[in-house]
Amino acid sequence: MPLIHHSGIYVSDFDASERIFTAAFATLGVVAGEVIDGGIEYWREGADTPSFFVERAKGPYAVTRRLHVAFTAPDRESVDRFHDAAVAAGARSNHAPREWPEYAAYCAFLRDPDGNNIEALVKLADLSPN
């Protein structure tokens, strides 16, 4: 059983955030659902959980800020593509893809339009030797 069933963020600029997350997630085999009532949910192809939603902040829902969330990638190339796709779609690079020995992982870190720290990573132990 996964630790998290679903999670999400409330954003100030839905169009910009949707563009960034849709582009970045596509590189990890994560698909986008329909935009419904100012929100969109993402999940891996063939599995509806765990999922991640991006929703327009409105009413009592404040914009999510300073969240750090990390998404699992299958390999280094996917981490690279995640970073490049997100930056091309408008995210700010926080740390370009590289090995982080202290995390035993290959990671890339981005900032979304609201300053959230969005990461893609593959654990070094999960990589096949070259």
TORMARTI-470336 format. One record per residue (C-alpha): residue number from 1; residue in one letter; chain; y, x, z. Coordinates in steps of 0.25 Angstrom, whole numbers, plus 2048, in hexadecimal, padded with zeros to 3 digits. Each point is the difference from the previous one (the first is absolute). Layout:
<pts>
@i:NUM, aa:a, ch:A, y:Y, x:X, z:Z
...
</pts>
This chain:
<pts>
@i:1, aa:m, ch:A, y:800, x:800, z:800
@i:2, aa:p, ch:A, y:80E, x:806, z:7FC
@i:3, aa:l, ch:A, y:80A, x:802, z:80C
@i:4, aa:i, ch:A, y:80B, x:7F8, z:7F8
@i:5, aa:h, ch:A, y:7FD, x:7F4, z:7F8
@i:6, aa:h, ch:A, y:80E, x:7FF, z:7FA
@i:7, aa:s, ch:A, y:80E, x:805, z:803
@i:8, aa:g, ch:A, y:80E, x:7FF, z:7F9
@i:9, aa:i, ch:A, y:80F, x:803, z:800
@i:10, aa:y, ch:A, y:80C, x:7F7, z:7FE
@i:11, aa:v, ch:A, y:80A, x:806, z:7F6
@i:12, aa:s, ch:A, y:80F, x:7FF, z:7FD
@i:13, aa:d, ch:A, y:7FE, x:802, z:7F1
@i:14, aa:f, ch:A, y:7F3, x:7F9, z:7FC
@i:15, aa:d, ch:A, y:801, x:803, z:7F1
@i:16, aa:a, ch:A, y:802, x:80F, z:803
@i:17, aa:s, ch:A, y:7F5, x:801, z:80A
@i:18, aa:e, ch:A, y:7F6, x:7F7, z:7F8
@i:19, aa:r, ch:A, y:803, x:80A, z:7F4
@i:20, aa:i, ch:A, y:7FD, x:80C, z:808
@i:21, aa:f, ch:A, y:7F4, x:7FB, z:808
@i:22, aa:t, ch:A, y:7F9, x:7FA, z:7F3
@i:23, aa:a, ch:A, y:802, x:80D, z:7F8
@i:24, aa:a, ch:A, y:7FB, x:809, z:80C
@i:25, aa:f, ch:A, y:7F4, x:7F7, z:804
@i:26, aa:a, ch:A, y:7FB, x:7FF, z:7F1
@i:27, aa:t, ch:A, y:7FD, x:80F, z:801
@i:28, aa:l, ch:A, y:7F7, x:7FD, z:80C
@i:29, aa:g, ch:A, y:7F8, x:7F4, z:7F9
@i:30, aa:v, ch:A, y:808, x:7F7, z:809
@i:31, aa:v, ch:A, y:804, x:7F3, z:7F9
@i:32, aa:a, ch:A, y:80C, x:7F6, z:801
@i:33, aa:g, ch:A, y:7FE, x:7F2, z:803
@i:34, aa:e, ch:A, y:80B, x:7F5, z:7FB
@i:35, aa:v, ch:A, y:80E, x:801, z:805
@i:36, aa:i, ch:A, y:800, x:7F3, z:809
@i:37, aa:d, ch:A, y:80C, x:7FB, z:808
@i:38, aa:g, ch:A, y:807, x:80E, z:800
@i:39, aa:g, ch:A, y:7F3, x:808, z:803
@i:40, aa:i, ch:A, y:7F5, x:807, z:7FA
@i:41, aa:e, ch:A, y:7F2, x:805, z:806
@i:42, aa:y, ch:A, y:7F8, x:80C, z:7FB
@i:43, aa:w, ch:A, y:7F1, x:803, z:802
@i:44, aa:r, ch:A, y:7F6, x:809, z:7F9
@i:45, aa:e, ch:A, y:7F9, x:7FA, z:7F4
@i:46, aa:g, ch:A, y:7F4, x:7F8, z:804
@i:47, aa:a, ch:A, y:804, x:7FF, z:80F
@i:48, aa:d, ch:A, y:80B, x:7F7, z:806
@i:49, aa:t, ch:A, y:800, x:808, z:80D
@i:50, aa:p, ch:A, y:806, x:808, z:805
@i:51, aa:s, ch:A, y:80D, x:7FC, z:7FA
@i:52, aa:f, ch:A, y:80F, x:804, z:800
@i:53, aa:f, ch:A, y:80B, x:7F6, z:7FE
@i:54, aa:v, ch:A, y:80F, x:803, z:7FC
@i:55, aa:e, ch:A, y:809, x:7F4, z:803
@i:56, aa:r, ch:A, y:80F, x:7FD, z:7FE
@i:57, aa:a, ch:A, y:806, x:800, z:80E
@i:58, aa:k, ch:A, y:806, x:7F3, z:803
@i:59, aa:g, ch:A, y:803, x:7F7, z:80C
@i:60, aa:p, ch:A, y:7FB, x:805, z:80D
@i:61, aa:y, ch:A, y:7F9, x:80C, z:7F9
@i:62, aa:a, ch:A, y:807, x:80D, z:801
@i:63, aa:v, ch:A, y:7FF, x:80B, z:7F6
@i:64, aa:t, ch:A, y:7F4, x:80A, z:803
@i:65, aa:r, ch:A, y:806, x:80D, z:802
@i:66, aa:r, ch:A, y:7FA, x:80E, z:805
@i:67, aa:l, ch:A, y:7F2, x:7FB, z:7FE
@i:68, aa:h, ch:A, y:7F6, x:80B, z:7FC
@i:69, aa:v, ch:A, y:7F4, x:7FB, z:7F9
@i:70, aa:a, ch:A, y:7F5, x:808, z:7F8
@i:71, aa:f, ch:A, y:7F7, x:7FC, z:7F5
@i:72, aa:t, ch:A, y:7F3, x:806, z:7FD
@i:73, aa:a, ch:A, y:7FE, x:807, z:7F2
@i:74, aa:p, ch:A, y:7F3, x:804, z:7FA
@i:75, aa:d, ch:A, y:805, x:80E, z:7FB
@i:76, aa:r, ch:A, y:80B, x:809, z:7FF
@i:77, aa:e, ch:A, y:804, x:7FB, z:7F2
@i:78, aa:s, ch:A, y:802, x:7F2, z:805
@i:79, aa:v, ch:A, y:809, x:805, z:80B
@i:80, aa:d, ch:A, y:808, x:808, z:7F6
@i:81, aa:r, ch:A, y:801, x:7F3, z:7F7
@i:82, aa:f, ch:A, y:803, x:7F8, z:80C
@i:83, aa:h, ch:A, y:80C, x:809, z:803
@i:84, aa:d, ch:A, y:805, x:801, z:7F1
@i:85, aa:a, ch:A, y:7FF, x:7F1, z:7FD
@i:86, aa:a, ch:A, y:807, x:7FC, z:80D
@i:87, aa:v, ch:A, y:80C, x:80A, z:7FD
@i:88, aa:a, ch:A, y:800, x:7FB, z:7F2
@i:89, aa:a, ch:A, y:802, x:7F2, z:805
@i:90, aa:g, ch:A, y:80B, x:804, z:809
@i:91, aa:a, ch:A, y:7FA, x:805, z:80D
@i:92, aa:r, ch:A, y:805, x:80D, z:807
@i:93, aa:s, ch:A, y:7F7, x:80B, z:801
@i:94, aa:n, ch:A, y:7FF, x:804, z:80F
@i:95, aa:h, ch:A, y:7F5, x:80B, z:7FE
@i:96, aa:a, ch:A, y:7FA, x:803, z:7F2
@i:97, aa:p, ch:A, y:7F1, x:800, z:800
@i:98, aa:r, ch:A, y:7F9, x:80C, z:807
@i:99, aa:e, ch:A, y:7F6, x:804, z:80A
@i:100, aa:w, ch:A, y:803, x:7FE, z:80E
@i:101, aa:p, ch:A, y:7F7, x:808, z:809
@i:102, aa:e, ch:A, y:804, x:7FA, z:80D
@i:103, aa:y, ch:A, y:7FB, x:7F2, z:7FA
@i:104, aa:a, ch:A, y:7F4, x:806, z:7F9
@i:105, aa:a, ch:A, y:805, x:7F8, z:7F4
@i:106, aa:y, ch:A, y:808, x:801, z:7F2
@i:107, aa:c, ch:A, y:80C, x:7F7, z:802
@i:108, aa:a, ch:A, y:80C, x:7FB, z:7F9
@i:109, aa:f, ch:A, y:80B, x:7F9, z:808
@i:110, aa:l, ch:A, y:80B, x:7F6, z:7FA
@i:111, aa:r, ch:A, y:80C, x:7F8, z:805
@i:112, aa:d, ch:A, y:801, x:7F2, z:7FB
@i:113, aa:p, ch:A, y:80E, x:7F9, z:7FF
@i:114, aa:d, ch:A, y:800, x:7FD, z:80F
@i:115, aa:g, ch:A, y:7FC, x:80D, z:805
@i:116, aa:n, ch:A, y:7F1, x:7FE, z:803
@i:117, aa:n, ch:A, y:7F7, x:80C, z:7FF
@i:118, aa:i, ch:A, y:7F6, x:7FD, z:7F6
@i:119, aa:e, ch:A, y:7F4, x:809, z:7FE
@i:120, aa:a, ch:A, y:7F4, x:802, z:7F7
@i:121, aa:l, ch:A, y:7F5, x:80A, z:805
@i:122, aa:v, ch:A, y:7F2, x:805, z:7FE
@i:123, aa:k, ch:A, y:7F9, x:807, z:80B
@i:124, aa:l, ch:A, y:7FC, x:80E, z:7FC
@i:125, aa:a, ch:A, y:7F2, x:7FE, z:806
@i:126, aa:d, ch:A, y:7FE, x:7F4, z:7F6
@i:127, aa:l, ch:A, y:803, x:809, z:7F4
@i:128, aa:s, ch:A, y:7F4, x:806, z:7F8
@i:129, aa:p, ch:A, y:800, x:80F, z:7FF
@i:130, aa:n, ch:A, y:805, x:805, z:7F2
</pts>
